[in-house]
Amino acid sequence: MDRFTITTQIAGKQVEIQFDLKKMPGETGPSYMISIDGLFSGYITKDKAGCYVKMLNSEILEDYMAVINEKLGKSIVKLSQ
């Protein structure tokens, strides 16, 4: 299983977001199972516009989604350069 974590500040609190790569049927991906501070929060996938979006009734707050898109977008750019 491919897994990585990021640690960041959200609303003045340091949080750890863990990403587990998942193969989701029908999704072009990549798709991830998300855990925040060790608690399962839901699933995300990359949409056609290149942004990560929540899926399957995930309970990931918009503040977290903004950080996820910011951090993953930067890491993808760094890998492709």
LUMVO-18471 format. One record per residue (C-alpha): y, z, x. Coordinates in Angstrom, 2 decimals, m for minus. Example, Ala and Ser with C-alpha at 12.3 -4.5 7.8 and 13.67 -1.06 7.14 Angstrom:
<vodos>
{y: m4.50; z: 7.80; x: 12.30}
{y: m1.06; z: 7.14; x: 13.67}
</vodos>
This chain:
<vodos>
{y: 0.00; z: 0.00; x: 0.00}
{y: 3.43; z: m0.93; x: 1.32}
{y: 5.78; z: 2.06; x: 1.10}
{y: 9.23; z: 2.92; x: 2.41}
{y: 11.94; z: 5.47; x: 1.64}
{y: 15.71; z: 5.62; x: 1.79}
{y: 17.78; z: 8.78; x: 1.89}
{y: 21.29; z: 8.60; x: 0.48}
{y: 24.06; z: 10.58; x: m1.24}
{y: 24.44; z: 10.16; x: m4.99}
{y: 26.98; z: 12.24; x: m6.91}
{y: 27.39; z: 14.57; x: m3.93}
{y: 23.65; z: 15.27; x: m3.67}
{y: 21.29; z: 13.99; x: m0.99}
{y: 18.28; z: 12.25; x: m2.56}
{y: 15.20; z: 10.48; x: m1.25}
{y: 14.13; z: 7.31; x: m3.06}
{y: 10.60; z: 6.13; x: m2.36}
{y: 9.54; z: 2.52; x: m2.97}
{y: 5.88; z: 1.50; x: m3.41}
{y: 5.32; z: m2.26; x: m3.54}
{y: 3.46; z: m3.26; x: m6.72}
{y: 2.06; z: m6.59; x: m7.85}
{y: 3.26; z: m6.94; x: m11.44}
{y: 1.70; z: m9.68; x: m13.60}
{y: 4.23; z: m12.33; x: m14.59}
{y: 6.93; z: m11.07; x: m12.21}
{y: 8.05; z: m13.19; x: m9.27}
{y: 8.94; z: m9.94; x: m7.51}
{y: 9.14; z: m8.16; x: m5.36}
{y: 8.44; z: m5.23; x: m7.68}
{y: 8.39; z: m1.54; x: m6.76}
{y: 7.30; z: 1.77; x: m8.26}
{y: 10.19; z: 4.20; x: m7.72}
{y: 9.99; z: 7.94; x: m7.06}
{y: 13.16; z: 10.00; x: m6.69}
{y: 12.81; z: 13.27; x: m4.79}
{y: 9.05; z: 13.06; x: m5.26}
{y: 9.11; z: 12.47; x: m9.03}
{y: 8.00; z: 9.18; x: m10.59}
{y: 10.99; z: 7.44; x: m12.19}
{y: 9.77; z: 3.97; x: m13.12}
{y: 9.52; z: 0.40; x: m11.94}
{y: 12.03; z: m2.17; x: m10.73}
{y: 11.79; z: m5.88; x: m10.04}
{y: 14.09; z: m8.55; x: m8.67}
{y: 15.57; z: m10.82; x: m11.33}
{y: 16.48; z: m14.50; x: m10.99}
{y: 20.02; z: m13.60; x: m9.89}
{y: 18.62; z: m11.60; x: m6.96}
{y: 19.45; z: m8.13; x: m8.33}
{y: 16.93; z: m5.35; x: m8.89}
{y: 16.55; z: m4.35; x: m12.54}
{y: 14.60; z: m1.63; x: m14.38}
{y: 11.43; z: m2.53; x: m16.23}
{y: 8.84; z: m0.93; x: m18.53}
{y: 11.08; z: 1.81; x: m19.99}
{y: 12.04; z: 3.15; x: m16.57}
{y: 14.29; z: 6.19; x: m16.50}
{y: 16.33; z: 5.30; x: m13.43}
{y: 20.03; z: 6.11; x: m13.82}
{y: 22.62; z: 3.39; x: m13.23}
{y: 24.00; z: 5.28; x: m10.19}
{y: 20.57; z: 5.02; x: m8.58}
{y: 20.23; z: 1.33; x: m9.49}
{y: 23.60; z: 0.60; x: m7.86}
{y: 22.47; z: 2.30; x: m4.64}
{y: 19.10; z: 0.55; x: m4.74}
{y: 20.76; z: m2.86; x: m5.09}
{y: 23.25; z: m2.05; x: m2.35}
{y: 20.65; z: m0.74; x: 0.12}
{y: 17.93; z: m3.32; x: m0.52}
{y: 20.43; z: m6.16; x: m0.48}
{y: 21.69; z: m5.08; x: 2.94}
{y: 18.20; z: m4.62; x: 4.35}
{y: 17.16; z: m8.09; x: 3.17}
{y: 20.24; z: m9.63; x: 4.81}
{y: 19.50; z: m7.80; x: 8.07}
{y: 15.88; z: m9.00; x: 8.06}
{y: 16.86; z: m12.62; x: 7.49}
{y: 19.45; z: m12.79; x: 10.30}
</vodos>
